[in-house]
Amino acid sequence: MPMDDGWIDLRSDTVTKPTAAMRKAMYEAEVGDDGYGDDPTINRLQEHSAEILGEDAALFVSSGTMGNLISLYTQTKRGQEIIVEERAHMWRSEAGHLAAVSGLMCQRVSGGRLGIMDPLDIEKGIRVAQIGQPRTGLISVESTNNGAGGTVIPADNIREVAALAAKHRLAFHIDGARIFNATVALSVNPADYVRGATSVMFCLSKTLCCPFGSLILGSRAFIEEALHWRIMFGGTLRQGGIMAAAGLVALDCMIDRLTEDHVNARRLADGLANDRLAIVDLETVQTNMVRADFSPICSSGSELREFLWNKGIKVSMTEAGFSRLVTHYWISSEDIDKTLSVLRDFASDLRH
């Protein structure tokens, strides 16, 4: 399905716009003051999210970054250290809130090409009682792993990390901005997938196509404490049911269809690789992202980006030709074919 402005926008799944069903639900939403817990639509969204993920309770927040921040702030102490995969989004792309707001240090563990941390490596990094060293307070796993190319953390790895955290009495947070891409790719129940985590965050505003919002989930005690910090960080939503209504539609209608985005991403990756338009590590193409190196057909990323722009295709690209291409609800198989055709034309002109 093409974007309603006519563009093929592969920059991110954050560019998605709400569907007609979401817009209708938003227009008709019942609302109230969420500061008093009186917004019925937000309440339903929180209850439904908790049900899907098998958690006791959930809290609606404005963004994935806020969700991660509140989850960590609620479960750690200033001066502690958290363990994350070396490309973790919260370490590299959330404006330094770990240090600036939470007062946390960050120990990064290599997850290899696929971004999957070995529990043995995690355990080696845990520091509990060494005098003069920061003490580990939390372990976090990101699935899908954006930095590794949208790769999926296997369910057995999640279970092993959860057991490790419990063994050492540490909090275990899952940064699940695109958690449903992971569970759909694995064909697993979301509640089974996150079992053992002390907190989970997922986004509505990426692959689920909503214009706003994320959810954090966990025990009732965790959510009650998180609600306090949401107020401190300016996250009280008042009549936020207008936004929550889109989330309810997304949870009912947008999860199962994520397979289409995965198929389109694979179609794009295979076309790029087979036609030698880009260097692609096909093993990392597991969900809706394709990391591509276009240096085989261009010496200037800005030149290729401008060429695509003039053909109605938006991409993000470094000057060296590296790009992350992301499929989503508004990208069809025909859009993939057009993108590949345009790239073939560019390569043909260059080679001749």
Helices and strands as residue ranges (DSSP letters): E 8-9, G 13-15, H 20-28, G 34-36, H 40-53, E 57-61, H 64-75, E 81-85, H 89-92, H 97-100, E 105-109, H 119-125, E 136-142, G 146-148, H 155-167, E 171-175, H 179-186, H 190-194, E 199-203, E 214-218, H 220-232, H 241-253, H 258-274, E 279-280, G 282-284, E 289-293, H 301-310, E 313-314, E 322-326, H 333-351
